[in-house]
Amino acid sequence: DGTVLAWLGNRNEIDYWALYLTENGNNIIPSEQVLSSIRQLLESKNDAGTSVQISPVREIGDVLQSVNDAALLSTANGLIEFHKAHPFCSKCGSRTTPSKAGASRRCSNDKCTAKSTYPRIDVASIMLVTSPCENYALLGRKSFWPKGRYSTLSGFAEVGETLEECCIRETYEE
């Protein structure tokens, strides 16, 4: 049905998971009854206590206080986007299903030679452009960001482009 449960990793003996819920192929925000059932299930499996939070990534990304939480959120978002983008096998067109605890997708056609699909890894750069005296930095901002929010420049490397070339191009584009 498109619902995906993906393991994000283990930190301090705690497993972290991402859950993507769909209904008829559309992302859904579950009802309080569904959330309550999920909480009860998770709490029954975990003596240390379990926290369940369901929010759009764009709403909580700006308020995260921990680098570790940001890394988990980024991993969750990347894996879920991968699963949403690959419901069918690129070789034979059959449905794919999550495999390896959500780290890949497997073709449902046993005769297909494609077997598994894995998330893409896109090379990106994040750079801090400083003035010659190194007292100033060039920062960017999106028009819809809250007032006072700025960021270092960043971008994706083009095929065959070095990271240095990417930094120069992205700086020029900004």
C-alpha positions as CSV (number, residue, x, y, z in Angstrom):
1,D,0.0,0.0,0.0
2,G,3.0,2.3,0.0
3,T,3.5,2.5,3.8
4,V,7.2,2.3,4.7
5,L,8.9,1.6,8.0
6,A,12.7,2.4,7.7
7,W,15.4,1.8,10.3
8,L,17.5,4.9,10.7
9,G,20.1,3.6,13.1
10,N,21.0,3.0,16.7
11,R,22.4,5.6,19.1
12,N,23.0,5.0,22.8
13,E,21.3,1.6,22.5
14,I,18.1,3.2,21.2
15,D,16.8,2.2,17.7
16,Y,15.4,5.1,15.6
17,W,12.7,4.4,12.9
18,A,10.9,6.5,10.3
19,L,7.3,5.7,9.4
20,Y,5.7,6.9,6.2
21,L,1.9,6.3,6.1
22,T,-0.1,6.3,2.8
23,E,-3.6,5.7,1.8
24,N,-4.4,5.1,-1.9
25,G,-0.9,6.3,-2.7
26,N,-1.3,9.6,-0.9
27,N,0.6,10.7,2.2
28,I,-1.7,10.9,5.2
29,I,-1.5,12.4,8.6
30,P,-3.0,9.6,10.8
31,S,-6.0,10.2,13.0
32,E,-5.5,10.4,16.8
33,Q,-6.8,6.9,17.1
34,V,-4.1,5.6,14.8
35,L,-1.4,7.6,16.6
36,S,-2.6,6.3,19.9
37,S,-2.3,2.7,18.6
38,I,1.2,3.3,17.3
39,R,2.2,4.9,20.6
40,Q,0.8,1.9,22.6
41,L,2.5,-0.6,20.3
42,L,5.9,1.1,20.6
43,E,5.6,1.7,24.3
44,S,4.8,-2.0,24.8
45,K,8.0,-2.9,23.0
46,N,10.3,-0.4,24.8
47,D,10.9,-0.3,28.5
48,A,12.8,3.0,28.4
49,G,9.8,4.9,26.9
50,T,9.1,5.9,23.4
51,S,8.4,9.3,21.8
52,V,6.2,9.5,18.8
53,Q,6.1,12.8,16.9
54,I,4.4,13.3,13.5
55,S,5.1,16.6,11.9
56,P,6.0,17.9,8.4
57,V,9.8,18.1,8.1
58,R,9.7,21.7,7.1
59,E,7.9,22.6,10.3
60,I,10.4,21.0,12.7
61,G,13.7,21.4,10.8
62,D,14.3,25.0,11.9
63,V,13.7,24.3,15.6
64,L,16.0,21.3,16.1
65,Q,18.5,21.9,18.8
66,S,20.7,18.8,18.3
67,V,23.0,17.9,15.5
68,N,22.1,14.3,16.1
69,D,18.4,15.0,15.7
70,A,19.0,16.9,12.5
71,A,21.0,13.9,11.2
72,L,18.2,11.6,12.0
73,L,15.6,13.8,10.4
74,S,17.7,14.2,7.3
75,T,18.2,10.4,7.1
76,A,14.5,9.8,7.6
77,N,13.5,12.4,4.9
78,G,16.0,10.9,2.4
79,L,14.9,7.4,2.9
80,I,11.2,8.2,2.7
81,E,11.7,10.3,-0.5
82,F,13.6,7.4,-2.0
83,H,10.7,5.0,-1.2
84,K,8.2,7.5,-2.6
85,A,10.2,7.8,-5.9
86,H,10.7,4.1,-6.6
87,P,7.4,2.2,-6.3
88,F,8.2,0.4,-9.5
89,C,11.2,-1.5,-10.9
90,S,13.2,0.5,-13.4
91,K,13.9,-2.6,-15.4
92,C,10.6,-4.5,-15.7
93,G,8.0,-2.1,-14.2
94,S,6.8,-4.5,-11.5
95,R,6.0,-3.2,-8.0
96,T,8.9,-2.9,-5.6
97,T,8.7,-3.4,-1.9
98,P,10.9,-2.1,1.0
99,S,13.7,-4.5,2.0
100,K,16.7,-4.5,4.3
101,A,14.8,-2.6,7.1
102,G,13.9,0.1,4.6
103,A,17.4,0.6,3.3
104,S,16.5,-0.6,-0.2
105,R,13.6,-1.7,-2.4
106,R,13.3,-5.1,-4.0
107,C,11.5,-6.0,-7.3
108,S,8.5,-8.2,-6.7
109,N,9.1,-10.1,-10.0
110,D,11.3,-13.1,-9.2
111,K,12.3,-13.4,-12.9
112,C,13.6,-9.8,-13.0
113,T,17.4,-9.4,-12.9
114,A,17.3,-5.9,-11.3
115,K,16.9,-7.4,-7.8
116,S,17.3,-4.3,-5.5
117,T,17.4,-0.5,-5.8
118,Y,19.3,1.7,-3.4
119,P,19.0,5.4,-2.6
120,R,21.0,7.8,-4.7
121,I,23.9,9.6,-3.2
122,D,24.1,13.1,-4.6
123,V,27.4,14.9,-4.1
124,A,26.8,18.3,-2.5
125,S,28.9,21.2,-1.3
126,I,28.5,23.6,1.6
127,M,30.9,26.5,1.6
128,L,31.7,29.6,3.6
129,V,32.8,32.4,1.4
130,T,34.9,34.9,3.3
131,S,36.3,38.3,2.5
132,P,40.1,38.6,1.9
133,C,40.5,39.9,5.5
134,E,38.4,37.0,6.8
135,N,36.2,39.4,8.9
136,Y,33.1,39.0,6.7
137,A,31.2,36.1,5.2
138,L,28.8,35.9,2.3
139,L,25.5,34.4,3.4
140,G,22.3,33.7,1.5
141,R,18.6,33.5,2.3
142,K,15.4,32.4,0.7
143,S,12.7,35.0,0.4
144,F,10.2,32.9,2.4
145,W,12.5,32.3,5.4
146,P,11.7,34.0,8.7
147,K,13.3,37.5,9.1
148,G,16.9,37.2,10.3
149,R,17.5,33.7,9.0
150,Y,20.6,33.3,6.8
151,S,22.6,30.3,5.6
152,T,26.0,29.5,4.1
153,L,25.9,28.8,0.4
154,S,25.4,25.3,-0.9
155,G,24.6,23.3,-3.9
156,F,24.8,20.0,-5.8
157,A,27.7,19.0,-7.9
158,E,27.0,18.5,-11.6
159,V,28.1,15.3,-13.3
160,G,31.9,15.4,-13.8
161,E,32.3,18.6,-11.8
162,T,34.8,18.8,-8.9
163,L,33.7,20.0,-5.5
164,E,35.9,23.1,-6.1
165,E,34.2,23.8,-9.4
166,C,30.8,23.3,-7.7
167,C,31.7,25.8,-5.0
168,I,32.7,28.4,-7.6
169,R,29.6,27.9,-9.7
170,E,27.2,27.9,-6.8
171,T,28.8,31.1,-5.4
172,Y,28.5,32.8,-8.7
173,E,24.8,31.6,-9.1
174,E,23.9,33.1,-5.7
